[in-house]
């Protein structure tokens, strides 16, 4: 189960390794709902100290949303992009 990074305490992460994953959701210019999603594995990190945890929190500030999956040891960094594309049904509504 994924939780927001702000909901996860240091004790839940301590001593674990996590795979960092970047997800960029490409949004429709009109309805701002996802058209596509690009996922990319970044690297692995270990949370051994409060400093490691604080570094993760600092890194999270530049992303739209960060979720932690403590069961699968993955941390997802979500960002949004507007590539200039539109859903066909959104064009029809205009």
Secondary structure, 3 states (H helix, E strand, C coil): CEEEHHHCCHHHHCCEEEEEEEEEEEECCCCCCEEEEEEEEEEEEEECCHHHHHHHHHHHCCCCEEEEECCCCEEEEEEEECCCCCCHHHHHHC
